[in-house]
Amino acid sequence: MLTDKEKSAVGTAIPATEKDMNNSPENIISGNEEKIKCQSFENMTEILHSLAGTLRLTREGKNIVSIVPLTVPIDGTKYVKDVARITYKNGHTRDINIDCDSGIAAVYDIADNLCF
């Protein structure tokens, strides 16, 4: 078992090997002591890997080799965005914007883009 931490391609995803992080669902905002409940336990890499396997069972997804999260630069700007890169058997790739998406929103965006 690896003891090194993996670097996630998507800033909001937590790789499976992150063990020593404090993933408390309760964060405290200093100043007014307002508490915010948040869940950031999603592993976007694992979600997209699993989605690729599921999509391979469909007619539209039968040629999918992989779906991986990437952070790519936005053309002509200094900004970046998070995308799910779908790679097909013929080598063709397709990027689907999943910037600021939760796991379920990323699944929806990918399915929506493949259907229409």
SULMOKA-V489328 format. One record per residue. N is the residue number from 1. RES is the residue in one letter. OMEGA is omega in radians with two decimals (NA if undefined). Layout:
((N & RES & OMEGA) (N & RES & OMEGA))
This chain:
((1 & M & -3.11) (2 & L & 3.08) (3 & T & 3.12) (4 & D & 3.09) (5 & K & 3.03) (6 & E & 3.03) (7 & K & -3.12) (8 & S & 3.08) (9 & A & -3.14) (10 & V & -3.03) (11 & G & -3.09) (12 & T & -3.10) (13 & A & 3.10) (14 & I & 3.14) (15 & P & -3.08) (16 & A & -3.08) (17 & T & 3.10) (18 & E & -3.08) (19 & K & -2.99) (20 & D & 3.08) (21 & M & 3.06) (22 & N & -3.09) (23 & N & 3.13) (24 & S & -3.13) (25 & P & -3.10) (26 & E & 3.09) (27 & N & -3.12) (28 & I & 3.06) (29 & I & 3.14) (30 & S & 3.12) (31 & G & -3.12) (32 & N & 3.07) (33 & E & 3.08) (34 & E & -3.13) (35 & K & 3.10) (36 & I & 3.06) (37 & K & 3.10) (38 & C & 3.08) (39 & Q & 3.10) (40 & S & -3.09) (41 & F & -3.07) (42 & E & 3.08) (43 & N & -3.04) (44 & M & 3.12) (45 & T & -3.13) (46 & E & 3.11) (47 & I & -3.11) (48 & L & 3.08) (49 & H & 3.12) (50 & S & 3.11) (51 & L & 3.12) (52 & A & 3.11) (53 & G & 3.11) (54 & T & -3.12) (55 & L & 3.10) (56 & R & 3.11) (57 & L & -3.12) (58 & T & 3.12) (59 & R & -3.11) (60 & E & -3.05) (61 & G & -3.04) (62 & K & -3.11) (63 & N & -3.14) (64 & I & 3.07) (65 & V & -3.11) (66 & S & 2.97) (67 & I & -3.11) (68 & V & 3.07) (69 & P & 3.11) (70 & L & 2.98) (71 & T & -3.06) (72 & V & 3.10) (73 & P & 3.04) (74 & I & -3.06) (75 & D & 3.06) (76 & G & 3.13) (77 & T & 3.07) (78 & K & -3.05) (79 & Y & 3.10) (80 & V & 3.06) (81 & K & 3.10) (82 & D & 3.12) (83 & V & 2.95) (84 & A & -3.14) (85 & R & 3.09) (86 & I & 3.08) (87 & T & -3.12) (88 & Y & -3.11) (89 & K & -3.12) (90 & N & 3.12) (91 & G & 3.12) (92 & H & 3.06) (93 & T & 3.13) (94 & R & 3.12) (95 & D & 3.10) (96 & I & -3.08) (97 & N & 3.06) (98 & I & -3.12) (99 & D & 3.12) (100 & C & -3.13) (101 & D & 2.92) (102 & S & 3.14) (103 & G & -3.11) (104 & I & 3.10) (105 & A & 3.09) (106 & A & 3.10) (107 & V & 3.13) (108 & Y & -3.12) (109 & D & -3.14) (110 & I & 3.12) (111 & A & 3.13) (112 & D & -3.13) (113 & N & 3.12) (114 & L & -3.10) (115 & C & -3.04) (116 & F & NA))
